[in-house]
């Protein structure tokens, strides 16, 4: 990566790299099955969902089955998905949703991934960009199932995860057909899409109250234990919050919106090539939304809520990786705090390090983060870019 001083330049290049790799690896895929779609209020995971959806649309990949990973509205039925896949003359490609759950920090995802790869061992399979998360550097995870697959491609989004998996997959004691690629996070691909802004929108969209500093404060098993110091400049307007509870999307209302959007746009949900009506009906039960409706009604709305959340802040402090990525898509100046498992540090060192520290800085403590954000808010105002928000979200808020 060159020495990009502007956030927008760096992230455009990240997006170009991501899309180039996607076109090369899956550009010829016709039909796909998607496992592990997120159905919860973490706006970062919704951004992954929406970005994957846009990639499929852009590359003309038709999704014949999808399911969510957290046993909510559309839990994964692996046996059903396998039956659907086996009805096609040409096998579909299997896609596993990206994120940061390779390892033992989120074990249910590891278990689900292993089960899927075992059942679909004969199918071309893609794991979208992931990070390794281990509770301890001495943790031993059995990743042999990644070696055993006949046609697996794994995207990893930081150099540490790449090196860790490379040492396991390609050691001298074993052979494997698995391919390992270093890529940016899939959300960066959004900056390269060709969607057009609605002609009726203006640049006078009114957002929520703005703050000098917005602190996106993650509080879960990935958070490092720190002493939170609330002593800061009283002249600054600071908000400390997380985006989980911000503008939640009611599932039923989201699906209703997705259906209305599809009908209003006149867009037909075409059947995948070679898929008969009988197979399609078995793929989507009449009481469940298809992939387009879920993506537009649920994933897009949660993604837009995440962007809306970040637009409240002039300067962003975040310990969420997608807080960093979303803020960068909006060209927000940022102070980054690492997580317990080095997810942000590893990504920053791989992709974002070349951005001038006047605009993005990695802090070593909460005190350092706050002091740096205070200085940044006075010296380097963000060049607030809302084009991305208008392109995807204006119809939701106007």
C-alpha positions in Angstrom: 0.0 0.0 0.0 1.3 3.4 -0.9 1.5 6.3 1.6 -2.1 7.5 1.3 -2.7 10.6 3.4 -6.4 10.6 2.7 -8.8 8.1 4.2 -11.0 8.0 1.1 -8.0 7.2 -1.2 -6.8 4.3 1.0 -10.2 2.8 1.3 -11.0 3.1 -2.4 -7.8 1.1 -3.1 -8.9 -1.5 -0.4 -12.2 -1.8 -2.2 -10.5 -2.1 -5.6 -8.3 -4.9 -4.3 -11.3 -6.7 -2.8 -13.4 -6.5 -6.0 -10.5 -7.6 -8.2 -10.0 -10.7 -6.1 -13.7 -11.4 -6.0 -14.0 -11.1 -9.8 -11.0 -13.4 -10.2 -12.2 -16.1 -7.8 -16.0 -16.1 -8.2 -16.7 -14.1 -11.3 -17.9 -17.1 -13.2 -20.2 -18.5 -10.5 -23.8 -18.8 -11.6 -25.7 -20.1 -8.5 -24.8 -19.9 -4.8 -25.9 -21.0 -1.3 -25.1 -18.6 1.6 -24.6 -19.8 5.1 -24.2 -17.7 8.3 -26.0 -14.5 7.4 -26.2 -12.3 10.6 -29.7 -11.6 11.9 -29.0 -9.4 14.9 -28.4 -5.7 15.7 -24.6 -5.6 15.3 -24.4 -3.0 12.5 -21.0 -4.3 11.4 -22.3 -7.7 10.6 -25.3 -6.1 8.8 -22.7 -4.3 6.7 -21.0 -7.6 5.8 -24.4 -9.0 4.8 -25.2 -6.0 2.6 -21.8 -6.0 1.0 -22.0 -9.7 0.2 -25.5 -9.1 -1.3 -24.1 -6.3 -3.5 -21.2 -8.5 -4.7 -23.7 -11.3 -5.7 -25.8 -8.8 -7.6 -22.8 -7.2 -9.3 -21.4 -10.5 -10.4 -24.9 -11.9 -11.3 -24.7 -14.7 -8.9 -28.2 -16.1 -8.0 -28.7 -17.2 -4.5 -30.9 -20.3 -4.3 -30.7 -20.8 -0.5 -29.6 -18.7 2.4 -29.8 -19.0 6.2 -28.9 -17.2 9.4 -26.3 -18.3 11.9 -27.9 -17.5 15.2 -31.1 -19.6 15.2 -33.4 -16.7 14.8 -35.8 -16.2 11.9 -34.2 -18.5 9.3 -31.9 -21.0 11.0 -29.6 -23.1 8.8 -31.1 -26.4 7.6 -27.9 -28.1 6.2 -29.8 -31.2 5.0 -32.3 -29.1 3.1 -29.6 -27.0 1.5 -27.8 -30.1 0.4 -30.9 -31.5 -1.2 -31.5 -28.3 -3.1 -27.8 -28.2 -4.2 -28.0 -31.7 -5.5 -31.0 -31.0 -7.7 -28.9 -28.7 -10.0 -27.1 -30.1 -13.0 -24.2 -27.8 -12.1 -23.3 -27.6 -8.5 -23.7 -24.2 -6.8 -20.9 -22.5 -5.0 -21.1 -22.5 -1.2 -20.5 -19.2 0.5 -19.8 -18.8 4.2 -20.4 -15.3 5.6 -17.3 -13.3 6.6 -16.6 -11.8 10.1 -14.1 -12.3 12.9 -15.0 -15.7 14.2 -12.3 -18.2 13.1 -11.1 -19.7 16.3 -12.4 -20.4 19.8 -13.7 -17.0 20.9 -17.1 -17.6 19.2 -17.2 -21.4 19.2 -20.7 -21.9 17.8 -19.6 -20.4 14.5 -16.6 -22.6 14.4 -18.8 -25.7 15.0 -21.3 -24.6 12.3 -18.5 -23.9 9.8 -16.9 -27.3 10.4 -20.3 -29.1 9.9 -21.0 -27.2 6.7 -17.6 -27.9 5.2 -17.9 -31.6 6.0 -21.4 -31.9 4.3 -20.4 -29.8 1.3 -16.9 -31.3 0.9 -17.4 -31.9 -2.9 -18.6 -28.3 -3.6 -16.6 -25.2 -4.6 -16.7 -23.3 -1.3 -15.7 -19.7 -0.4 -15.2 -18.4 3.1 -15.5 -14.6 2.9 -13.0 -12.4 4.7 -12.3 -13.5 8.2 -10.0 -12.9 11.2 -8.5 -15.4 13.5 -9.6 -14.9 17.2 -8.0 -17.0 19.8 -8.5 -16.8 23.6 -4.7 -17.4 24.1 -1.7 -17.5 21.9 -1.1 -21.0 23.2 -4.6 -22.1 22.1 -4.6 -25.2 19.8 -7.5 -25.3 17.4 -8.0 -28.3 15.2 -8.2 -26.7 11.8 -7.6 -30.0 9.9 -11.1 -29.7 8.5 -10.0 -26.7 6.5 -7.3 -28.9 4.9 -9.6 -31.8 4.0 -12.0 -30.0 1.7 -11.6 -30.6 -2.0 -12.1 -27.1 -3.3 -12.0 -24.5 -0.5 -10.9 -20.8 -0.8 -10.4 -18.9 2.4 -10.2 -15.1 2.5 -8.5 -13.6 5.5 -8.4 -9.9 6.2 -5.1 -9.3 8.1 -1.5 -10.5 7.8 -1.5 -12.2 11.2 -4.5 -14.4 10.3 -2.9 -15.1 7.0 0.4 -16.2 8.6 -1.3 -18.3 11.2 -3.5 -20.2 8.8 -0.7 -20.5 6.2 1.6 -22.3 8.8 -1.2 -24.8 9.5 -2.5 -25.4 6.0 0.8 -25.5 4.1 3.3 -27.2 6.5 5.6 -29.9 5.1 3.7 -32.7 6.8 0.5 -32.5 4.8 -0.9 -31.5 1.4 -4.1 -29.7 0.7 -6.2 -28.2 -2.1 -7.3 -25.3 0.1 -6.4 -21.8 -1.2 -5.7 -18.9 1.2 -5.9 -15.3 0.1 -5.2 -12.1 1.9 -7.9 -9.5 1.3 -9.4 -6.4 2.9 -12.8 -6.7 4.7 -15.6 -7.2 2.2 -17.4 -4.0 3.3 -14.7 -2.1 1.5 -16.0 -3.4 -1.8 -19.0 -1.0 -1.3 -16.9 2.0 -2.4 -16.5 0.5 -5.9 -20.2 -0.3 -6.6 -21.9 1.7 -9.4 -25.2 2.5 -7.6 -26.6 5.9 -8.4 -27.9 8.5 -5.9 -31.6 9.0 -6.1 -32.2 12.1 -8.3 -34.7 13.7 -5.8 -32.3 13.7 -2.8 -30.4 16.8 -1.7 -27.4 17.4 0.5 -29.6 18.8 3.3 -30.5 15.6 5.0 -30.9 16.2 8.7 -29.1 13.7 10.9 -29.3 13.1 14.6 -27.6 15.4 17.1 -23.9 15.7 16.4 -21.1 15.4 19.0 -17.6 16.7 19.0 -16.5 13.1 19.8 -18.5 9.9 19.4 -17.0 7.0 21.3 -18.3 3.7 19.9 -17.7 1.5 23.0 -18.0 -2.2 22.4 -18.7 -4.2 25.6 -18.5 -8.0 25.0 -16.1 -10.9 25.2 -13.7 -9.2 22.7 -13.3 -6.0 24.8 -10.0 -5.4 26.6 -10.5 -4.5 30.3 -9.6 -0.9 30.8 -10.1 1.8 33.4 -12.7 4.1 31.9 -11.8 7.7 32.9 -14.7 10.1 32.5 -12.6 13.2 33.1 -12.5 15.1 29.8 -12.8 18.7 28.6 -16.1 20.1 29.7 -16.2 22.3 26.6 -16.4 19.2 24.3 -19.7 17.5 23.6 -18.9 13.8 23.9 -21.2 10.8 23.6 -20.1 7.3 24.7 -22.3 4.6 23.3 -22.5 1.4 21.3 -24.6 0.9 18.2 -26.4 -2.3 19.1 -29.5 -0.6 20.5 -29.4 2.3 18.0 -32.4 2.4 15.6 -33.3 -1.3 15.9 -35.0 -2.9 12.9 -38.2 -4.8 13.8 -38.0 -8.0 11.7 -41.6 -7.9 10.5 -41.5 -4.3 9.5 -38.2 -4.8 7.8 -39.5 -7.7 5.7 -42.6 -5.6 4.8 -40.3 -2.8 3.7 -38.2 -5.3 1.6 -41.3 -6.7 -0.1 -42.7 -3.2 -0.9 -39.3 -2.1 -2.2 -39.1 -5.0 -4.6 -42.6 -4.5 -5.8 -42.1 -0.7 -6.2 -38.9 -1.1 -8.1 -40.5 -3.5 -10.5 -37.6 -5.9 -10.0 -38.4 -9.5 -10.6 -36.7 -12.1 -8.5 -35.5 -14.3 -11.3 -35.2 -18.1 -10.8 -31.6 -19.3 -11.0 -30.7 -21.0 -14.3 -31.8 -24.7 -14.4 -33.9 -24.3 -11.2 -37.5 -25.4 -11.7 -40.5 -23.9 -10.0 -40.8 -26.9 -7.8 -37.3 -26.6 -6.6 -37.7 -22.9 -6.1 -40.8 -23.4 -4.0 -38.9 -25.9 -1.8 -36.1 -23.4 -1.5 -38.3 -20.6 -0.2 -41.3 -21.5 1.8 -44.2 -19.2 1.3 -44.0 -17.8 4.8 -40.4 -16.8 4.6 -38.6 -13.9 2.7 -36.3 -14.6 -0.2 -32.7 -13.4 -0.2 -33.5 -10.1 -1.9 -36.2 -9.2 0.6 -34.2 -10.1 3.6 -31.1 -8.2 2.3 -33.0 -5.0 1.5 -35.5 -5.2 4.4 -33.2 -6.3 7.2 -29.5 -6.1 6.3 -29.7 -2.7 4.4 -31.7 -1.0 7.2 -29.3 -2.2 9.9 -26.3 -1.1 7.8 -27.8 2.3 7.2 -28.5 2.6 11.0 -24.8 2.0 11.5 -23.9 4.8 9.1 -26.4 7.1 10.7 -25.0 6.3 14.1 -21.5 7.3 13.0 -22.7 10.5 11.3 -23.5 11.8 14.8 -19.8 12.3 15.6 -17.2 14.8 14.2 -14.4 12.6 15.5 -14.8 8.9 16.2 -13.2 6.8 18.9 -13.9 3.1 18.3 -12.9 -0.4 19.5 -15.1 -2.0 16.8 -13.4 -3.0 13.5 -16.4 -2.0 11.5 -16.6 1.2 13.5 -13.3 1.9 11.8 -14.4 0.7 8.4 -17.8 2.5 8.4 -16.2 5.7 9.7 -13.6 5.5 6.9 -16.3 5.0 4.3 -17.8 8.3 5.6 -14.3 9.9 5.7 -14.5 10.5 9.5 -11.3 11.2 11.5 -10.8 8.4 14.0 -8.9 7.2 17.1 -8.7 3.4 17.2 -8.6 1.3 20.4 -7.6 -2.4 20.0 -9.7 -5.3 21.1 -8.5 -8.1 23.4 -7.7 -10.3 20.4 -5.9 -7.7 18.3 -8.5 -7.6 15.6 -8.2 -3.8 15.0 -4.4 -3.7 15.4 -3.9 -6.5 12.9 -6.3 -4.9 10.3 -4.7 -1.5 10.8 -1.2 -2.8 10.3 -2.2 -4.7 7.2 -4.4 -2.1 5.4 -4.9 1.3 7.1 -1.4 2.1 8.5 -0.5 4.3 5.5 -3.2 6.9 6.3 -1.8 10.1 7.9 -2.1 10.0 11.7 -3.7 13.4 11.6 -6.8 11.5 10.4 -6.5 8.0 11.8 -4.5 7.1 14.9 -4.1 3.9 16.9 -4.2 4.8 20.6 -2.5 2.8 23.4 -5.0 3.6 26.1 -8.3 5.2 26.7 -6.6 8.3 28.1 -4.5 8.5 25.0 -7.6 8.0 22.8 -9.5 10.8 24.5 -6.6 13.3 24.5 -5.9 12.5 20.8 -9.5 12.8 19.8 -9.8 16.2 21.6 -6.7 17.5 19.7 -8.0 16.0 16.5 -11.4 17.7 16.9 -9.8 21.1 17.1 -7.0 20.8 14.6 -8.3 18.5 11.8 -12.0 18.7 11.1 -13.4 15.7 9.2 -14.3 16.2 5.6 -17.7 14.7 6.2 -18.7 12.6 3.1 -22.3 11.5 3.0 -22.4 10.2 -0.7 -22.4 6.6 0.4 -25.3 7.2 2.9 -27.3 9.0 0.2 -26.7 6.2 -2.4 -28.1 3.4 -0.1 -30.0 5.0 2.7 -31.8 8.1 1.5 -35.0 6.3 0.7 -35.2 5.0 4.3 -34.9 8.5 5.9 -36.5 10.9 3.4 
